């Protein structure tokens, strides 16, 4: 096998870059958890691997750009997918002018709306999980995603996006979030009002908990 380079080590998985069948790829391998029952650990890792691969492929069918899944090794809990040679949106924002921020976040919102309308929530919707390549936005890391039309899950997705903007990109958070909602509404149509009410409710809950502390 060709040499692989570790590019990220997270709590749940390790990412390696390498070559596979002539393609420049990322190998995502879920890590064994020694503190878990072995059978339970195997079930969790295999089921999450299978689900993430499906979510990546189904997102592309919803016209939301993601890495291409080339191969899924369930036994070794590994996904082999295309490497996106771009830059995380998180690292680009500080150099963007207002028009660029509006354009990019309208696109992000539209893509998230397509996911939600199609019954998919991302689960970890942050600017670190969006890669920009040649002006196009790619969504990565669906490891916490799921198939659902649940209002709460949709609301949590958007709430996390807003919290990310406020904490990591405070100076432009209002412009970015308003543009995100504009794009989201284009995809969601009449369903947006109910979702946004739930987002507000989730936000109030968070403030109440922080106040109690």
C-alpha positions in Angstrom: 0.0 0.0 0.0 1.2 3.5 -0.8 2.4 5.7 2.0 -0.4 7.5 4.0 0.0 10.7 6.0 -2.0 11.4 9.1 -3.8 14.7 8.6 -6.2 14.7 11.6 -6.7 12.7 14.8 -10.1 13.3 16.5 -11.9 11.7 19.4 -13.8 9.3 17.1 -11.7 8.9 14.0 -8.3 9.3 12.3 -7.9 10.9 8.9 -5.1 9.9 6.5 -4.3 11.2 3.1 -2.9 8.8 0.5 -3.5 7.2 -2.9 -6.1 4.5 -3.7 -6.7 3.0 -7.2 -5.0 6.1 -8.7 -7.1 8.6 -6.8 -5.9 11.2 -4.2 -8.0 10.1 -1.2 -8.8 10.4 2.5 -9.0 7.3 4.6 -11.3 7.9 7.6 -10.9 5.2 10.3 -13.0 5.0 13.4 -11.0 4.4 16.5 -11.6 1.5 18.9 -12.8 2.6 22.4 -11.2 0.3 25.0 -13.6 1.5 27.7 -16.6 0.2 25.8 -17.9 -3.3 25.7 -16.1 -4.8 22.6 -19.4 -5.9 21.0 -21.0 -2.5 21.6 -17.9 -0.7 20.4 -17.9 -2.7 17.2 -21.6 -2.1 16.6 -21.3 1.7 17.2 -18.3 2.0 14.9 -19.7 -0.1 12.1 -23.1 1.5 12.1 -21.7 5.0 12.2 -19.3 4.2 9.3 -22.1 2.8 7.2 -24.4 5.7 8.0 -21.8 8.4 7.3 -21.0 6.9 3.9 -24.7 6.9 3.0 -25.1 10.5 4.2 -22.2 11.7 2.1 -23.6 10.0 -1.1 -27.2 11.0 -0.5 -26.1 14.6 0.1 -24.5 14.7 -3.4 -27.9 13.5 -4.8 -29.5 16.5 -3.1 -27.0 18.7 -5.0 -24.9 19.4 -1.8 -21.2 19.0 -2.7 -19.4 16.4 -0.5 -16.4 14.1 -1.0 -17.0 11.2 -3.3 -17.2 7.9 -1.4 -15.1 5.3 -3.3 -15.1 2.4 -0.9 -16.5 1.5 2.5 -14.7 -1.2 4.6 -17.3 -2.0 7.2 -15.1 -4.7 8.9 -12.3 -2.2 9.5 -14.7 0.7 10.0 -13.1 2.8 7.2 -14.4 5.1 4.5 -12.2 5.9 1.5 -13.3 9.2 -0.1 -12.0 11.8 -2.4 -9.6 14.4 -1.0 -10.8 18.0 -1.4 -7.7 20.2 -1.9 -9.3 23.3 -0.6 -9.3 25.6 2.4 -11.7 25.4 5.4 -14.2 28.2 5.4 -13.1 29.1 8.9 -9.7 30.2 7.7 -11.0 32.3 4.9 -13.5 34.5 6.6 -11.1 37.0 8.0 -9.9 37.9 4.5 -13.4 38.1 3.0 -15.2 41.4 2.1 -18.8 41.8 3.0 -20.1 40.8 -0.4 -18.1 37.6 -0.3 -19.4 36.7 3.2 -23.0 37.3 2.0 -22.4 35.1 -1.1 -20.7 32.2 0.7 -23.1 32.1 3.6 -26.2 32.3 1.3 -24.8 29.3 -0.4 -24.1 27.5 2.9 -27.7 28.2 4.0 -29.2 26.9 0.7 -27.1 23.7 1.0 -28.2 23.1 4.6 -31.8 23.7 3.5 -31.4 21.1 0.8 -30.1 18.7 3.4 -32.9 19.3 5.8 -35.6 19.2 3.2 -34.1 15.9 2.0 -34.2 14.4 5.5 -30.6 14.8 6.5 -29.1 16.8 9.4 -25.3 17.3 9.5 -24.8 17.1 13.2 -21.6 19.2 13.4 -22.4 22.3 11.3 -19.3 24.5 11.8 -17.2 26.5 9.4 -14.4 23.9 10.0 -16.5 21.3 8.2 -16.9 23.3 5.1 -14.1 23.3 2.5 -13.8 25.9 -0.3 -12.2 24.8 -3.5 -12.3 27.0 -6.7 -15.1 29.0 -5.2 -17.3 26.0 -4.5 -18.3 24.8 -1.0 -17.9 21.2 0.1 -19.4 19.8 3.3 -17.3 17.2 5.1 -17.5 15.1 8.3 -21.0 13.7 8.6 -19.9 11.5 11.5 -22.6 12.9 13.8 -25.2 13.2 11.0 -28.5 11.3 10.8 -31.5 10.7 8.6 -34.4 12.7 10.2 -37.0 15.3 9.6 -37.2 16.0 13.3 -37.7 19.7 14.0 -35.4 19.6 17.1 -32.5 18.1 15.1 -32.9 20.7 12.4 -33.0 23.4 15.0 -29.9 22.1 16.7 -28.0 22.2 13.4 -28.8 25.8 12.8 -28.2 26.8 16.5 -24.7 25.3 16.3 -24.0 27.2 13.1 -25.1 30.4 14.8 -23.0 29.7 17.9 -20.0 28.9 15.7 -20.3 32.3 14.0 -20.7 34.2 17.2 -17.8 32.5 18.9 -15.3 32.2 16.1 -16.3 35.0 13.7 -18.0 37.5 16.0 -17.2 40.6 13.9 -19.1 39.3 10.9 -21.5 37.0 12.6 -24.7 39.0 12.0 -24.0 39.4 8.3 -23.0 35.8 7.9 -26.0 34.4 9.9 -28.6 36.6 8.1 -27.1 35.5 4.8 -27.2 31.9 5.9 -30.9 32.2 6.8 -31.7 33.9 3.5 -30.2 30.9 1.6 -31.8 28.4 4.0 -35.3 30.0 3.4 -34.8 29.6 -0.4 -34.5 25.9 0.0 -37.0 25.3 2.9 -39.8 27.5 1.8 -42.8 27.6 4.2 -41.1 25.2 6.6 -38.6 27.8 7.7 -40.9 29.6 10.2 -41.4 26.5 12.3 -37.7 25.7 12.2 -36.7 29.2 13.2 -39.1 29.2 16.1 -37.4 26.0 17.4 -34.0 27.6 16.9 -35.1 30.5 19.1 -36.4 28.1 21.7 -33.1 26.1 21.8 -31.2 29.4 22.1 -33.4 30.4 25.1 -32.8 27.1 26.7 -29.1 27.5 26.4 -29.2 31.0 28.0 -31.3 29.7 30.9 -28.8 26.9 31.6 -25.9 29.4 31.5 -27.8 31.7 33.8 -28.4 28.8 36.3 -24.7 28.2 36.4 
